[in-house]
Amino acid sequence: MIKTKEEASEAIRFLNAEKIVSIPRTGGSGVCLGLETPSQSVVLDLSELNEILEINEENLTITAQAGVPLQVLEDTLNKKGYTSGHFPQSLPLAQMGGLVATRSIGQFSTLYGGIEDLLVGIEGILPDGTISKIKNNPRKSTGPDLRQLWLGSEGAFGIITEVTVKIFRKAPERVMKAFAIKEFKDGLAVIKDIMQAGWKPAVTRLHDKTEAAESYGPFVEEGESIMLFISEGPEGFAALEADAVEKIALKYGARPLGSKPLEVWLVHRNDICDHLDMYAVQGAVADTCEISAMWSDIGNIYDEVIERVKAEVPHLVAVTGHSSHSYQQGTNIYFMFGAMCAPDIAAA
Protein backbone atom coordinates (compact mmCIF):
# COMPACT_ATOMS: atom_id res chain seq x y z
CA MET A 1 0.00 0.00 0.00
CA ILE A 2 1.60 3.27 -1.17
CA LYS A 3 0.93 6.31 1.07
CA THR A 4 3.21 9.00 -0.42
CA LYS A 5 4.82 9.75 -3.75
CA GLU A 6 8.20 9.35 -2.08
CA GLU A 7 7.25 5.78 -1.10
CA ALA A 8 6.18 5.15 -4.71
CA SER A 9 9.53 6.48 -5.96
CA GLU A 10 11.52 4.29 -3.58
CA ALA A 11 9.44 1.20 -4.35
CA ILE A 12 9.63 1.43 -8.14
CA ARG A 13 13.36 2.17 -8.05
CA PHE A 14 13.99 -0.94 -5.97
CA LEU A 15 11.67 -3.20 -7.96
CA ASN A 16 13.14 -2.23 -11.30
CA ALA A 17 16.70 -2.57 -10.01
CA GLU A 18 15.82 -6.12 -8.88
CA LYS A 19 13.97 -6.81 -12.17
CA ILE A 20 10.69 -7.51 -10.36
CA VAL A 21 7.49 -6.81 -12.28
CA SER A 22 5.46 -4.00 -10.68
CA ILE A 23 1.78 -3.32 -11.38
CA PRO A 24 0.19 -0.02 -10.29
CA ARG A 25 -3.41 -0.27 -9.09
CA THR A 26 -6.07 2.17 -7.90
CA GLY A 27 -9.82 1.45 -7.93
CA GLY A 28 -9.76 -1.98 -9.57
CA SER A 29 -13.03 -1.15 -11.32
CA GLY A 30 -12.71 -3.33 -14.42
CA VAL A 31 -16.05 -5.02 -15.07
CA CYS A 32 -14.82 -8.15 -16.84
CA LEU A 33 -12.93 -9.90 -14.01
CA GLY A 34 -10.46 -11.27 -16.55
CA LEU A 35 -7.19 -9.74 -15.36
CA GLU A 36 -4.68 -11.61 -13.23
CA THR A 37 -1.28 -10.41 -12.09
CA PRO A 38 1.72 -12.58 -12.97
CA SER A 39 3.21 -14.71 -10.25
CA GLN A 40 6.31 -13.18 -8.66
CA SER A 41 5.06 -9.64 -9.25
CA VAL A 42 4.25 -6.79 -6.87
CA VAL A 43 1.04 -4.78 -6.98
CA LEU A 44 1.55 -1.15 -5.93
CA ASP A 45 -1.79 -0.05 -4.50
CA LEU A 46 -2.17 3.74 -4.70
CA SER A 47 -5.66 3.98 -3.21
CA GLU A 48 -4.35 5.63 -0.01
CA LEU A 49 -2.98 8.53 -2.06
CA ASN A 50 -6.45 10.02 -1.75
CA GLU A 51 -6.28 13.76 -1.11
CA ILE A 52 -7.93 16.46 -3.20
CA LEU A 53 -5.13 19.01 -3.30
CA GLU A 54 -6.74 22.05 -4.96
CA ILE A 55 -9.92 23.28 -6.58
CA ASN A 56 -8.94 26.26 -8.72
CA GLU A 57 -12.11 28.22 -9.44
CA GLU A 58 -10.30 30.80 -11.57
CA ASN A 59 -8.81 28.26 -13.98
CA LEU A 60 -11.63 25.71 -13.55
CA THR A 61 -9.36 22.81 -12.61
CA ILE A 62 -9.10 20.31 -9.78
CA THR A 63 -5.89 18.62 -8.67
CA ALA A 64 -6.17 15.26 -6.95
CA GLN A 65 -3.93 12.39 -5.96
CA ALA A 66 -4.19 9.15 -7.91
CA GLY A 67 -6.27 7.31 -5.30
CA VAL A 68 -9.06 9.88 -5.01
CA PRO A 69 -12.33 8.11 -5.92
CA LEU A 70 -14.11 9.80 -8.82
CA GLN A 71 -17.37 9.68 -6.84
CA VAL A 72 -15.75 11.63 -3.99
CA LEU A 73 -14.29 14.13 -6.45
CA GLU A 74 -17.65 14.59 -8.18
CA ASP A 75 -19.57 14.96 -4.90
CA THR A 76 -17.04 17.55 -3.69
CA LEU A 77 -17.39 19.53 -6.89
CA ASN A 78 -21.19 19.35 -6.86
CA LYS A 79 -21.30 21.01 -3.44
CA LYS A 80 -19.48 24.00 -4.97
CA GLY A 81 -21.65 24.13 -8.10
CA TYR A 82 -19.24 22.29 -10.41
CA THR A 83 -18.94 18.93 -12.13
CA SER A 84 -16.08 16.88 -13.55
CA GLY A 85 -18.16 16.07 -16.63
CA HIS A 86 -16.73 12.55 -16.42
CA PHE A 87 -19.20 9.72 -15.74
CA PRO A 88 -17.85 6.28 -16.67
CA GLN A 89 -19.98 3.27 -15.80
CA SER A 90 -17.39 2.53 -13.10
CA LEU A 91 -18.03 5.88 -11.37
CA PRO A 92 -18.77 4.41 -7.90
CA LEU A 93 -15.48 2.44 -7.94
CA ALA A 94 -12.98 4.26 -10.17
CA GLN A 95 -10.08 6.38 -8.91
CA MET A 96 -8.36 9.25 -10.66
CA GLY A 97 -4.99 7.67 -11.52
CA GLY A 98 -6.64 4.63 -13.08
CA LEU A 99 -8.97 6.81 -15.17
CA VAL A 100 -5.94 8.41 -16.83
CA ALA A 101 -3.97 5.15 -17.11
CA THR A 102 -6.87 3.40 -18.86
CA ARG A 103 -7.83 6.35 -21.10
CA SER A 104 -11.30 6.40 -19.60
CA ILE A 105 -14.38 7.77 -21.29
CA GLY A 106 -17.71 8.63 -19.70
CA GLN A 107 -21.43 8.61 -20.37
CA PHE A 108 -21.53 12.39 -20.96
CA SER A 109 -18.43 12.38 -23.16
CA THR A 110 -20.09 13.54 -26.37
CA LEU A 111 -20.20 17.00 -24.76
CA TYR A 112 -17.40 16.99 -22.18
CA GLY A 113 -14.91 14.65 -23.86
CA GLY A 114 -12.91 11.68 -22.62
CA ILE A 115 -10.22 11.81 -19.95
CA GLU A 116 -7.68 12.72 -22.64
CA ASP A 117 -9.65 15.93 -23.27
CA LEU A 118 -9.94 16.69 -19.54
CA LEU A 119 -6.34 16.11 -18.45
CA VAL A 120 -4.46 19.38 -17.83
CA GLY A 121 -1.37 18.33 -15.86
CA ILE A 122 0.07 15.18 -14.32
CA GLU A 123 2.69 13.90 -11.87
CA GLY A 124 4.20 10.46 -12.22
CA ILE A 125 7.10 8.31 -11.10
CA LEU A 126 9.47 7.13 -13.86
CA PRO A 127 11.02 3.62 -13.77
CA ASP A 128 14.23 4.93 -12.21
CA GLY A 129 12.26 6.55 -9.36
CA THR A 130 12.40 10.10 -10.73
CA ILE A 131 9.34 12.16 -9.81
CA SER A 132 8.25 13.87 -13.03
CA LYS A 133 5.65 16.63 -13.14
CA ILE A 134 4.05 18.05 -16.27
CA LYS A 135 2.76 21.46 -15.26
CA ASN A 136 -0.77 22.64 -15.86
CA ASN A 137 -1.34 24.31 -19.20
CA PRO A 138 -4.37 24.56 -21.48
CA ARG A 139 -2.28 23.51 -24.50
CA LYS A 140 1.26 22.49 -25.41
CA SER A 141 2.63 24.54 -28.31
CA THR A 142 6.04 22.92 -28.86
CA GLY A 143 7.34 19.39 -29.05
CA PRO A 144 5.42 16.22 -28.20
CA ASP A 145 2.74 16.47 -25.53
CA LEU A 146 4.21 14.30 -22.77
CA ARG A 147 0.80 13.88 -21.13
CA GLN A 148 0.09 11.45 -23.95
CA LEU A 149 2.75 9.06 -22.59
CA TRP A 150 0.67 8.57 -19.46
CA LEU A 151 -2.79 8.51 -21.05
CA GLY A 152 -3.75 4.89 -21.62
CA SER A 153 -0.32 3.69 -20.50
CA GLU A 154 -1.76 1.11 -18.04
CA GLY A 155 1.34 1.41 -15.86
CA ALA A 156 3.81 0.61 -18.64
CA PHE A 157 5.91 3.77 -18.22
CA GLY A 158 5.65 4.39 -14.49
CA ILE A 159 3.22 5.26 -11.72
CA ILE A 160 0.71 8.11 -11.87
CA THR A 161 0.55 9.86 -8.49
CA GLU A 162 -1.35 13.10 -9.16
CA VAL A 163 -3.55 14.56 -11.88
CA THR A 164 -5.11 17.92 -12.69
CA VAL A 165 -8.28 17.84 -14.76
CA LYS A 166 -10.77 20.38 -16.07
CA ILE A 167 -14.00 21.08 -14.23
CA PHE A 168 -17.21 22.70 -15.44
CA ARG A 169 -19.89 24.85 -13.91
CA LYS A 170 -23.03 22.78 -13.46
CA ALA A 171 -25.37 23.47 -16.36
CA PRO A 172 -28.40 25.55 -15.35
CA GLU A 173 -30.63 23.82 -17.90
CA ARG A 174 -31.16 20.18 -18.89
CA VAL A 175 -33.60 18.70 -21.40
CA MET A 176 -34.06 14.93 -21.79
CA LYS A 177 -35.71 13.21 -24.76
CA ALA A 178 -35.96 9.55 -25.80
CA PHE A 179 -37.10 8.02 -29.09
CA ALA A 180 -37.93 4.55 -30.33
CA ILE A 181 -36.69 3.70 -33.81
CA LYS A 182 -37.32 0.62 -35.93
CA GLU A 183 -33.83 -0.04 -37.29
CA PHE A 184 -30.51 0.20 -35.43
CA LYS A 185 -28.83 1.58 -38.56
CA ASP A 186 -31.43 4.35 -38.77
CA GLY A 187 -30.50 5.26 -35.21
CA LEU A 188 -26.87 5.52 -36.27
CA ALA A 189 -27.92 7.80 -39.12
CA VAL A 190 -29.80 10.03 -36.67
CA ILE A 191 -26.71 10.39 -34.48
CA LYS A 192 -24.49 11.07 -37.52
CA ASP A 193 -26.75 13.89 -38.67
CA ILE A 194 -26.88 15.38 -35.16
CA MET A 195 -23.10 15.37 -34.79
CA GLN A 196 -22.37 16.60 -38.28
CA ALA A 197 -24.87 19.45 -37.85
CA GLY A 198 -22.69 20.67 -34.98
CA TRP A 199 -24.83 19.61 -32.01
CA LYS A 200 -23.28 17.75 -29.07
CA PRO A 201 -25.89 16.36 -26.68
CA ALA A 202 -24.14 15.45 -23.43
CA VAL A 203 -25.74 11.99 -23.53
CA THR A 204 -26.12 10.46 -26.98
CA ARG A 205 -27.05 6.78 -26.75
CA LEU A 206 -28.52 4.19 -29.09
CA HIS A 207 -29.42 0.76 -27.67
CA ASP A 208 -30.20 -2.13 -30.01
CA LYS A 209 -33.48 -4.05 -29.87
CA THR A 210 -32.17 -6.60 -27.36
CA GLU A 211 -31.02 -3.99 -24.86
CA ALA A 212 -34.12 -1.88 -25.52
CA ALA A 213 -36.42 -4.81 -24.71
CA GLU A 214 -34.45 -5.79 -21.61
CA SER A 215 -33.98 -2.35 -20.02
CA TYR A 216 -36.78 -0.25 -21.57
CA GLY A 217 -39.46 -2.84 -22.28
CA PRO A 218 -42.44 -0.71 -21.17
CA PHE A 219 -41.50 2.04 -23.62
CA VAL A 220 -40.67 0.16 -26.83
CA GLU A 221 -42.51 -2.13 -29.20
CA GLU A 222 -41.10 -5.47 -30.34
CA GLY A 223 -38.02 -5.09 -32.52
CA GLU A 224 -37.48 -1.39 -31.79
CA SER A 225 -34.20 0.17 -30.73
CA ILE A 226 -34.15 3.15 -28.40
CA MET A 227 -32.26 6.47 -28.51
CA LEU A 228 -31.54 8.55 -25.40
CA PHE A 229 -30.48 12.21 -25.47
CA ILE A 230 -29.65 14.69 -22.73
CA SER A 231 -28.91 18.28 -23.71
CA GLU A 232 -27.47 20.61 -21.10
CA GLY A 233 -25.78 23.96 -21.02
CA PRO A 234 -26.39 27.68 -20.56
CA GLU A 235 -29.98 28.83 -20.22
CA GLY A 236 -31.75 28.56 -23.57
CA PHE A 237 -29.13 26.39 -25.24
CA ALA A 238 -30.32 22.99 -24.01
CA ALA A 239 -33.89 23.53 -25.24
CA LEU A 240 -32.60 24.76 -28.60
CA GLU A 241 -30.37 21.71 -29.03
CA ALA A 242 -33.09 19.29 -27.89
CA ASP A 243 -35.51 20.72 -30.47
CA ALA A 244 -32.90 20.26 -33.20
CA VAL A 245 -32.28 16.67 -32.08
CA GLU A 246 -36.01 15.93 -32.20
CA LYS A 247 -36.37 17.32 -35.73
CA ILE A 248 -33.58 15.06 -36.98
CA ALA A 249 -34.97 12.02 -35.16
CA LEU A 250 -38.47 12.55 -36.56
CA LYS A 251 -37.02 12.81 -40.08
CA TYR A 252 -36.00 9.14 -39.73
CA GLY A 253 -39.39 8.04 -38.43
CA ALA A 254 -38.46 7.91 -34.74
CA ARG A 255 -41.26 7.76 -32.18
CA PRO A 256 -41.00 10.25 -29.28
CA LEU A 257 -41.02 8.65 -25.82
CA GLY A 258 -40.59 11.71 -23.59
CA SER A 259 -38.12 11.88 -20.72
CA LYS A 260 -39.13 8.85 -18.63
CA PRO A 261 -36.62 6.39 -20.21
CA LEU A 262 -33.83 8.84 -19.31
CA GLU A 263 -35.07 9.01 -15.74
CA VAL A 264 -34.84 5.20 -15.56
CA TRP A 265 -31.38 5.21 -17.12
CA LEU A 266 -30.03 7.85 -14.72
CA VAL A 267 -31.08 5.73 -11.75
CA HIS A 268 -29.69 2.40 -13.01
CA ARG A 269 -26.77 3.35 -15.29
CA ASN A 270 -24.07 2.18 -12.85
CA ASP A 271 -25.80 -0.90 -11.41
CA ILE A 272 -23.10 -3.23 -12.79
CA CYS A 273 -20.73 -1.97 -10.07
CA ASP A 274 -22.86 -3.74 -7.47
CA HIS A 275 -22.87 -7.07 -9.33
CA LEU A 276 -19.36 -7.64 -10.66
CA ASP A 277 -19.29 -11.25 -9.49
CA MET A 278 -22.78 -12.37 -10.49
CA TYR A 279 -21.76 -14.11 -13.71
CA ALA A 280 -19.12 -16.27 -12.06
CA VAL A 281 -21.58 -17.28 -9.36
CA GLN A 282 -24.16 -18.27 -11.94
CA GLY A 283 -21.69 -20.37 -13.95
CA ALA A 284 -21.65 -17.97 -16.87
CA VAL A 285 -18.98 -16.18 -18.88
CA ALA A 286 -19.58 -12.52 -19.71
CA ASP A 287 -17.42 -9.92 -21.37
CA THR A 288 -17.52 -6.64 -23.24
CA CYS A 289 -15.72 -5.30 -26.28
CA GLU A 290 -15.85 -1.65 -27.30
CA ILE A 291 -14.77 -0.44 -30.73
CA SER A 292 -14.98 2.83 -32.62
CA ALA A 293 -15.20 3.27 -36.38
CA MET A 294 -16.05 5.76 -39.09
CA TRP A 295 -19.69 6.33 -40.02
CA SER A 296 -19.11 4.50 -43.31
CA ASP A 297 -18.17 1.30 -41.46
CA ILE A 298 -19.88 1.22 -38.08
CA GLY A 299 -23.28 -0.12 -39.15
CA ASN A 300 -21.78 -3.05 -41.05
CA ILE A 301 -19.45 -3.84 -38.13
CA TYR A 302 -22.44 -4.05 -35.79
CA ASP A 303 -24.32 -6.40 -38.13
CA GLU A 304 -21.33 -8.66 -38.71
CA VAL A 305 -20.36 -8.93 -35.03
CA ILE A 306 -23.89 -9.82 -33.95
CA GLU A 307 -24.16 -12.42 -36.73
CA ARG A 308 -20.78 -14.04 -36.06
CA VAL A 309 -21.13 -14.19 -32.28
CA LYS A 310 -24.49 -15.88 -32.62
CA ALA A 311 -23.02 -18.38 -35.05
CA GLU A 312 -19.71 -19.08 -33.34
CA VAL A 313 -20.10 -18.79 -29.55
CA PRO A 314 -21.46 -22.00 -28.00
CA HIS A 315 -24.03 -21.85 -25.20
CA LEU A 316 -24.64 -18.16 -26.01
CA VAL A 317 -27.17 -16.40 -23.79
CA ALA A 318 -27.18 -12.97 -25.43
CA VAL A 319 -25.13 -10.55 -27.50
CA THR A 320 -26.06 -6.87 -27.59
CA GLY A 321 -24.61 -3.54 -28.64
CA HIS A 322 -25.08 0.14 -28.02
CA SER A 323 -23.53 3.40 -29.14
CA SER A 324 -22.63 5.86 -26.39
CA HIS A 325 -19.69 8.04 -27.54
CA SER A 326 -20.09 9.90 -30.83
CA TYR A 327 -18.02 12.24 -32.98
CA GLN A 328 -18.38 14.05 -36.32
CA GLN A 329 -16.44 11.27 -38.07
CA GLY A 330 -17.91 8.20 -36.40
CA THR A 331 -19.12 6.54 -33.24
CA ASN A 332 -18.55 3.56 -30.96
CA ILE A 333 -20.31 0.27 -30.39
CA TYR A 334 -20.06 -1.27 -26.93
CA PHE A 335 -20.77 -4.97 -27.38
CA MET A 336 -21.81 -7.14 -24.45
CA PHE A 337 -22.09 -10.90 -24.63
CA GLY A 338 -22.70 -13.71 -22.21
CA ALA A 339 -22.64 -17.48 -22.47
CA MET A 340 -23.15 -20.35 -20.06
CA CYS A 341 -20.14 -22.49 -19.29
CA ALA A 342 -20.05 -25.88 -21.01
CA PRO A 343 -21.88 -28.46 -18.86
CA ASP A 344 -18.87 -30.82 -18.97
CA ILE A 345 -15.46 -31.22 -20.57
CA ALA A 346 -16.81 -33.26 -23.47
CA ALA A 347 -19.18 -30.42 -24.40
CA ALA A 348 -16.50 -27.73 -24.28
N, C-alpha and C positions, 0 to 999 in steps of 0.2 A: 504494500500500500504506500503510494508516494504522497507526501504531505507538503513538500516544497519543491520549487524548481531546482534548488540546489541539490536536493536528494535525487531528483530525476537526472541531473547532470552527472552526479557521482555514479549512479547505478548504470547508466548507459555506457559511460566510459569504461567501467569495470567489465561489464558483460561483453562489450565488443573486443576489449583487449584479450579476454579469455575465450573468444569465439563462441559465445553462448547466444543462442537465438533469443531475442527480446521482442515481446508483443505488447504494444500499448493498448490499454482498454479504458473506456469510460462507462457509458450507460449500458452496454451490452444489449441493445434494443433490436437486434436483427430478428425478423419474424420467422425465419425459415429453419432455425435450429440445426443448421447443417455444418457449422464451423467447429472444428476441433483444433486445439493447439498441438503442435508437435511434442512428442516426448522429449525430455531434456531441454525444455525451453522455459523461459521466465516471463510471466505476465506482469506488466507494470500497470497497476491499477491507479488511475489518476482521479478517481471519483472524490477523494478528499481534498483535492485542489478545487474548492467550491465557493470561492468568494466572488461577488460582484464588486469590481474595483472602482468603476466610475460610470455614471450616467451623465453624458455631456449634452445638455439641452440646447446649447448653442450650435454645436455641430451635428446634432441628432445621431449620436453614436452611444453604444454601451460597450464597456470593456469587462470581460469576465474571464475567470480561470477555466481551464479545460473541463473540470468536473462539475461546473454549474449546470443543474438540470434545466432544460429548455422551459419546462413548465414553471419553474421558480422564476426564471428570467422574465417570461411572459407575464406572470402574475404581478411581479414587481413593476414592470413597465405599465401595465394596465392601471395600477393605482395612481400613476402619475399622468394618465391620459395618453399613453403611447402604446405601440405594439411592435413586436419584432417583424411582423409580416411573414413569419416562417412557421408553418404548421404541418410538419410531416405526420404521417400516421402514427409514428413512434413518439409523438409529443410527450405523453406522460412518462416515458422512460429515457428518452435521449438526453445526452449531455453535450455541451458546446464543442469540446475538442473533437468528439466523434462525428458531429455534424459536418465539420470542415474536412476531416480525414476521409469521410465517405462521400463527399460531394453531394450532400443531402439536397433534396428538393421538397417543397411543401404543397399543401392543398390549395393555397392561395397564390401559387407561384406565377400564374399567368400575368398577374398585376405586379407582384412584389419581386419576382425573380427567385432563382435558386440561391443556395448559400454562396456560390461563386460570385453572384451579383451583390450580395450583402456584405461580404468580407472586406474590411477596410485596412486592418493591420493585424499582425500575428507575431507571437513569440514561440519559438521552438528550440528544442535541444538537438544539436547535430550529433552524428555518431561518435565523434571524438569528445563529446561532453560540452562543447561550446554552446553557450546560450546566445541564440541569434534572435534579434528583434527587427521586424520590418515595420517601420513607423507608419502611423496613420496618415493616409493621404487619399483624396478622392480619386486620383488617377496617377499612374506612372507614365512619365513622358519620355523616358530614355531607357534603353536596354530592355532585357527581359523582365517581366513582372514576376518577382521571386515568390509572390504569394501563390502562384500557380504550382510551384513545387510541392506545396503542402496540401492544396486542394485535391481531394481524391487520392492522396498518397497512401492511405491505409497503414501508416506507420513505417513505410519503406525507407523514408529518408530521415527519420528521427521522431521526436516526441513533441506534440503540440501541447503547450502549457498555458497559453493565454490567447484570446482572440478579441478583436474589436469589430463589431458589426454595426450596420446601419439600423436605425429605428425610425418609426413613422408616427406621426400624430394619428390618433384613432379617428377614423373617418366619421364625420357627423351624419352621414346619410348612407343607408344600405337598402337596396331593392333586390328581392329574391324572386326568381321566376323559373318554373320547370315546364318541360314540354315532353309529350310522348311523340315518338316518330316511328314509322313503320319499318324503315330499313336502317341498319347501322351505318352503311355507307352514306346515306342521306344525312345522317347526323354529323358525320365527318365533313361533309360538304357545307353544312350550316356553320360549323366551327371555322372552317377555312375562310368562308366569306366574312365572318365576324372579325377574324384576326387581320385579314388583308384589307378590310375597310378601315383599320386603325383603332378598333375598339379592343380593350383588354379587360374583360370581366375578371374580377379577382378569383372567382371559382368558375371554371369552365370544364364541365364533366359530361361525358357520354358513356352510359352503361349499356352493354348489349342486352339482348332479350332475356338471357339466363339470369344475369344480375338484377335486371329490372323486375323480373317475376319474383325473385327471391327476396329482395330488399324493399321493393316498392309495389308489391302485388296489388294493394287496394287502389292504386292510381292508374295502372296500365292495363291494357287489354292484351290478350294472348298474342305473342309474337312481337310486341312493341319493345323498342328500346326507349331509354329515358335520358333526357338532357337536363342538367342542373346548372343554373347561372346565378352568381351573386355579383352585383355591381356595387361598388362603394367608392366614396371619394368626397370631394368638397360639395357643399350644398348645391343641389341642382344638377350636378354631373351624373350621379348614379341613376337618377330617373331618366335622364337623357340617353344614357348608354343602354339601360334596360329596354327602353322603347325601341332603340335601333336593333337590339338583339331580337326582340319579338318580331319585328318586321321581317328580318332575315329568316327566322325560324318558320314563320307562317308561309313564306314564299316556297318552302320545301314541304308544305303540307303537315307541319307539326301541329299537335293538339295541345293547347294551353292547359296546364294543370295547377296554376297558382303557385303559392309559396309553401304549401304544406309539405311536399316531398323534401324541400330544403330544411325545414324545421326538423324532420325526422333524421335527415343526414347529419345535421349539426350535433344532434344528441348522440348518435351512434357511430360517428366516423372513426373513432379510435378504439372501438370495442376489442379489436384483436389483441391489444396490449394486455387485456385481462385473461386471455385464453391461449397463450403461446404454446402450452403443452397439450392442448386438447386432442390434436391429431395423433400424437404418439400414444396417448392413453386409449384412444379408440381403435388402434391398430391400423391407422391410415398413414399415407405419405402425402404431404402437401408441400407445394412450393410456389414461388412466383418468378416471373421473368418479365422485366420491363425493357422495352426497346423504344427508340425514336426513329422516325424516318420522314422523308419528304412527302408532301401531299400526294405526289404522283405515285407513290409506292405503298402508303400506309394501309389503304383499304384492302389491297391484294394480300399484303402480309397478314392482316387479321384473318381473312378467309382461309388462307393456306395453313396457318398455324392451327386454327380450330379444326380444320379437316384432318390434318396429319395427326394431331394429338388423339383425336377420336379413333383414328384408324390404327395407331401404333402403340398406345399406352394400354397395357392390360389392366383389367379390374378398375377401369376409369370410373370415377364417381361424377366428376364435372370438370369442364374447362370453360373459363369465362374470360372476358376482356373488357377493359374500359380505358377511355382517354381522359387524362386529368391534367396534362401540362402541354399547352399549345403555344405555337409561335407563328410568325408570318409564313415561314417556309415549310412547316410540318407540325407534327404532333407526336404524342407517345401512345403506346398501348401497354397497359399493365395487365399481363396475363396471369391468371390464377388457375391452378389445376390440382386436383386431388384424386388419389386412387387408393383402394384398399390393398393392404399387403396380400401377397399370394397366400392361400390357405395352407400350403405345405411346400416343401422343397421341389417336389415333382412338378408343381404347377407354376413355379417361378420361371 
